[in-house]
Amino acid sequence: MIPNFSAMASAAAGLLAAAFMLYFPYIWCGRRGEPEEAYGLRWFMGEGAWEDALLLSAGTLVPLTVLSLCWPRFLGAGGPFCPGLWDALNMLGGGLAAAFIEETFYRGWLQTLFVRRWGPWVAVPLASLLFALSHLFVAPSWLRLATFFPGLVMGFLRHHHGSVLPAILYHAICNVWSVWWMPR
């Protein structure tokens, strides 16, 4: 069997990017002597965080499920996905890991820097825009830019509760949902 060096290089680049996004914010705090709490990087679910994350998940995913079921009729795209067991487990594992990695970087570190400079009304949409644009590296498609909208919800959760954990919970629920319901 001939090794696929392109696939190996792509996987290595993805692993390096993920490691950077997950660990750099903590290194940043350590080098600057800033507390991790200032960046929401001490994970906790404060008062109302569970309720907010679950209510916002239901409030966004129930309508999206209806839209996903109607999608083929309106746009001629594929409907809900039915992956095999190993594909589903692979996508679920990747989606859960992405929730921790991306929220640590975008909502924990980047959004905090933006809030300090411009306040939350600029910081949350700007971090969400960069989050959405980063999804184009994985799979260039206009539909990937729709991640801007859940990014706003995650930014709100991070800002409102002072921790990235409520945003991670919401992000993980959305990623699990997308394995089966995101239009293809």
C-alpha positions as a LaTeX table, in Angstrom:
\begin{tabular}{lrrr}
\hline
Residue & $x$ (\AA) & $y$ (\AA) & $z$ (\AA) \\
\hline
Met1 & 0.00 & 0.00 & 0.00 \\
Ile2 & 1.39 & 3.40 & $-1.03$ \\
Pro3 & 1.14 & 6.09 & 1.67 \\
Asn4 & $-0.95$ & 9.10 & 0.76 \\
Phe5 & 1.44 & 11.91 & 1.71 \\
Ser6 & $-1.07$ & 14.62 & 0.85 \\
Ala7 & $-3.62$ & 13.19 & 3.27 \\
Met8 & $-0.93$ & 12.72 & 5.93 \\
Ala9 & 0.26 & 16.32 & 5.51 \\
Ser10 & $-3.30$ & 17.60 & 5.71 \\
Ala11 & $-3.96$ & 15.60 & 8.87 \\
Ala12 & $-0.72$ & 16.83 & 10.43 \\
Ala13 & $-1.57$ & 20.45 & 9.59 \\
Gly14 & $-5.02$ & 20.03 & 11.12 \\
Leu15 & $-3.55$ & 18.51 & 14.27 \\
Leu16 & $-1.04$ & 21.35 & 14.60 \\
Ala17 & $-3.75$ & 23.97 & 14.09 \\
Ala18 & $-5.97$ & 22.28 & 16.69 \\
Ala19 & $-3.12$ & 22.07 & 19.21 \\
Phe20 & $-2.31$ & 25.75 & 18.66 \\
Met21 & $-5.94$ & 26.83 & 19.06 \\
Leu22 & $-6.40$ & 24.78 & 22.22 \\
Tyr23 & $-3.14$ & 25.50 & 24.03 \\
Phe24 & $-2.07$ & 28.96 & 22.85 \\
Pro25 & $-4.68$ & 30.86 & 24.92 \\
Tyr26 & $-3.39$ & 29.18 & 28.10 \\
Ile27 & 0.22 & 29.87 & 27.14 \\
Trp28 & $-0.77$ & 33.50 & 26.43 \\
Cys29 & $-2.23$ & 33.85 & 29.91 \\
Gly30 & 0.81 & 32.25 & 31.53 \\
Arg31 & 3.35 & 34.36 & 29.66 \\
Arg32 & 1.47 & 37.59 & 30.37 \\
Gly33 & 0.71 & 36.69 & 33.97 \\
Glu34 & $-3.02$ & 37.09 & 33.36 \\
Pro35 & $-5.52$ & 34.85 & 35.10 \\
Glu36 & $-7.21$ & 32.25 & 32.92 \\
Glu37 & $-10.53$ & 33.38 & 34.40 \\
Ala38 & $-10.18$ & 36.69 & 32.55 \\
Tyr39 & $-10.45$ & 34.73 & 29.29 \\
Gly40 & $-13.20$ & 32.41 & 30.47 \\
Leu41 & $-10.71$ & 29.54 & 30.42 \\
Arg42 & $-11.57$ & 28.23 & 33.88 \\
Trp43 & $-14.50$ & 26.11 & 32.86 \\
Phe44 & $-17.59$ & 26.35 & 35.00 \\
Met45 & $-21.33$ & 26.44 & 34.62 \\
Gly46 & $-22.59$ & 29.34 & 36.68 \\
Glu47 & $-26.15$ & 30.12 & 37.64 \\
Gly48 & $-28.47$ & 29.80 & 34.65 \\
Ala49 & $-25.75$ & 28.57 & 32.27 \\
Trp50 & $-27.22$ & 25.08 & 31.81 \\
Glu51 & $-30.66$ & 26.49 & 31.18 \\
Asp52 & $-29.40$ & 29.11 & 28.73 \\
Ala53 & $-27.28$ & 26.64 & 26.75 \\
Leu54 & $-30.06$ & 24.04 & 26.52 \\
Leu55 & $-32.82$ & 26.57 & 25.79 \\
Leu56 & $-30.77$ & 28.24 & 23.07 \\
Ser57 & $-29.91$ & 24.82 & 21.62 \\
Ala58 & $-33.57$ & 23.87 & 21.38 \\
Gly59 & $-34.54$ & 27.34 & 20.15 \\
Thr60 & $-32.11$ & 27.20 & 17.25 \\
Leu61 & $-32.01$ & 23.50 & 16.40 \\
Val62 & $-35.74$ & 22.75 & 16.34 \\
Pro63 & $-36.40$ & 25.31 & 13.57 \\
Leu64 & $-33.23$ & 24.20 & 11.77 \\
Thr65 & $-34.43$ & 20.60 & 11.86 \\
Val66 & $-37.69$ & 21.62 & 10.19 \\
Leu67 & $-35.71$ & 23.60 & 7.62 \\
Ser68 & $-33.42$ & 20.64 & 7.03 \\
Leu69 & $-36.38$ & 18.37 & 6.37 \\
Cys70 & $-37.80$ & 20.90 & 3.88 \\
Trp71 & $-34.44$ & 21.71 & 2.28 \\
Pro72 & $-34.56$ & 19.17 & $-0.57$ \\
Arg73 & $-37.98$ & 20.37 & $-1.67$ \\
Phe74 & $-36.98$ & 24.04 & $-1.89$ \\
Leu75 & $-33.40$ & 23.93 & $-3.10$ \\
Gly76 & $-32.96$ & 20.48 & $-4.56$ \\
Ala77 & $-30.15$ & 19.69 & $-2.09$ \\
Gly78 & $-29.73$ & 16.48 & $-0.15$ \\
Gly79 & $-31.72$ & 16.01 & 3.03 \\
Pro80 & $-30.75$ & 14.47 & 6.36 \\
Phe81 & $-27.67$ & 12.28 & 6.36 \\
Cys82 & $-27.51$ & 8.63 & 7.39 \\
Pro83 & $-23.86$ & 7.78 & 8.07 \\
Gly84 & $-22.62$ & 4.34 & 8.95 \\
Leu85 & $-21.64$ & 3.62 & 12.56 \\
Trp86 & $-17.90$ & 4.30 & 12.14 \\
Asp87 & $-18.46$ & 7.43 & 10.07 \\
Ala88 & $-20.95$ & 8.71 & 12.65 \\
Leu89 & $-18.55$ & 8.02 & 15.54 \\
Asn90 & $-15.72$ & 9.70 & 13.64 \\
Met91 & $-17.84$ & 12.79 & 12.92 \\
Leu92 & $-19.16$ & 12.91 & 16.50 \\
Gly93 & $-15.66$ & 12.67 & 17.96 \\
Gly94 & $-14.38$ & 15.36 & 15.63 \\
Gly95 & $-17.37$ & 17.58 & 16.35 \\
Leu96 & $-16.99$ & 17.27 & 20.11 \\
Ala97 & $-13.26$ & 17.95 & 19.93 \\
Ala98 & $-13.90$ & 20.95 & 17.68 \\
Ala99 & $-16.31$ & 22.41 & 20.25 \\
Phe100 & $-13.59$ & 22.47 & 22.93 \\
Ile101 & $-10.84$ & 23.65 & 20.60 \\
Glu102 & $-12.76$ & 26.36 & 18.74 \\
Glu103 & $-14.50$ & 27.80 & 21.79 \\
Thr104 & $-11.23$ & 28.02 & 23.71 \\
Phe105 & $-9.65$ & 29.96 & 20.85 \\
Tyr106 & $-12.48$ & 32.07 & 19.39 \\
Arg107 & $-14.66$ & 32.78 & 22.41 \\
Gly108 & $-12.07$ & 32.42 & 25.16 \\
Trp109 & $-9.01$ & 34.14 & 23.80 \\
Leu110 & $-9.96$ & 36.11 & 20.67 \\
Gln111 & $-13.34$ & 37.42 & 21.80 \\
Thr112 & $-11.83$ & 38.53 & 25.11 \\
Leu113 & $-9.13$ & 40.54 & 23.31 \\
Phe114 & $-11.79$ & 42.13 & 21.09 \\
Val115 & $-14.05$ & 42.96 & 24.06 \\
Arg116 & $-11.15$ & 44.73 & 25.76 \\
Arg117 & $-10.51$ & 46.80 & 22.64 \\
Trp118 & $-14.00$ & 47.48 & 21.24 \\
Gly119 & $-16.59$ & 46.16 & 23.70 \\
Pro120 & $-18.98$ & 43.22 & 23.33 \\
Trp121 & $-21.17$ & 44.73 & 20.58 \\
Val122 & $-18.21$ & 44.63 & 18.18 \\
Ala123 & $-16.28$ & 41.74 & 19.71 \\
Val124 & $-18.99$ & 39.06 & 19.55 \\
Pro125 & $-19.85$ & 39.60 & 15.85 \\
Leu126 & $-16.19$ & 40.01 & 14.87 \\
Ala127 & $-15.11$ & 36.79 & 16.62 \\
Ser128 & $-18.13$ & 35.04 & 15.07 \\
Leu129 & $-17.17$ & 36.27 & 11.61 \\
Leu130 & $-13.61$ & 34.97 & 11.98 \\
Phe131 & $-15.02$ & 31.69 & 13.31 \\
Ala132 & $-17.28$ & 31.37 & 10.24 \\
Leu133 & $-14.48$ & 32.25 & 7.82 \\
Ser134 & $-12.23$ & 29.62 & 9.38 \\
His135 & $-14.77$ & 26.96 & 8.38 \\
Leu136 & $-14.03$ & 27.72 & 4.73 \\
Phe137 & $-10.59$ & 26.13 & 5.17 \\
Val138 & $-12.19$ & 22.79 & 6.00 \\
Ala139 & $-14.71$ & 22.71 & 3.15 \\
Pro140 & $-15.18$ & 25.73 & 0.89 \\
Ser141 & $-18.94$ & 26.22 & 0.64 \\
Trp142 & $-21.22$ & 29.19 & 1.18 \\
Leu143 & $-23.19$ & 27.08 & 3.68 \\
Arg144 & $-20.14$ & 27.04 & 5.97 \\
Leu145 & $-20.55$ & 30.79 & 6.47 \\
Ala146 & $-23.85$ & 30.08 & 8.23 \\
Thr147 & $-21.73$ & 29.16 & 11.27 \\
Phe148 & $-21.64$ & 32.91 & 11.90 \\
Phe149 & $-25.11$ & 32.75 & 13.46 \\
Pro150 & $-24.45$ & 30.01 & 16.04 \\
Gly151 & $-21.16$ & 31.85 & 16.63 \\
Leu152 & $-23.21$ & 34.81 & 17.84 \\
Val153 & $-25.07$ & 32.56 & 20.28 \\
Met154 & $-21.81$ & 31.06 & 21.53 \\
Gly155 & $-20.33$ & 34.53 & 21.89 \\
Phe156 & $-23.34$ & 35.63 & 23.93 \\
Leu157 & $-23.07$ & 32.57 & 26.18 \\
Arg158 & $-19.35$ & 33.18 & 26.76 \\
His159 & $-19.82$ & 36.86 & 27.48 \\
His160 & $-22.91$ & 36.46 & 29.65 \\
His161 & $-21.63$ & 33.59 & 31.80 \\
Gly162 & $-17.90$ & 34.43 & 32.00 \\
Ser163 & $-16.79$ & 30.95 & 30.94 \\
Val164 & $-16.37$ & 29.16 & 27.64 \\
Leu165 & $-18.06$ & 26.03 & 29.03 \\
Pro166 & $-21.67$ & 27.09 & 28.23 \\
Ala167 & $-20.53$ & 27.95 & 24.68 \\
Ile168 & $-18.76$ & 24.58 & 24.44 \\
Leu169 & $-21.95$ & 22.80 & 25.49 \\
Tyr170 & $-24.03$ & 24.66 & 22.89 \\
His171 & $-21.37$ & 24.10 & 20.21 \\
Ala172 & $-21.15$ & 20.38 & 21.01 \\
Ile173 & $-24.94$ & 19.99 & 20.80 \\
Cys174 & $-24.95$ & 21.80 & 17.44 \\
Asn175 & $-22.14$ & 19.58 & 16.13 \\
Val176 & $-23.96$ & 16.42 & 17.21 \\
Trp177 & $-27.11$ & 17.73 & 15.50 \\
Ser178 & $-25.20$ & 18.49 & 12.30 \\
Val179 & $-24.00$ & 14.89 & 11.90 \\
Trp180 & $-27.53$ & 13.86 & 10.97 \\
Trp181 & $-29.51$ & 16.98 & 10.13 \\
Met182 & $-27.29$ & 19.46 & 8.31 \\
Pro183 & $-28.31$ & 19.59 & 4.64 \\
Arg184 & $-25.74$ & 18.08 & 2.35 \\
\hline
\end{tabular}
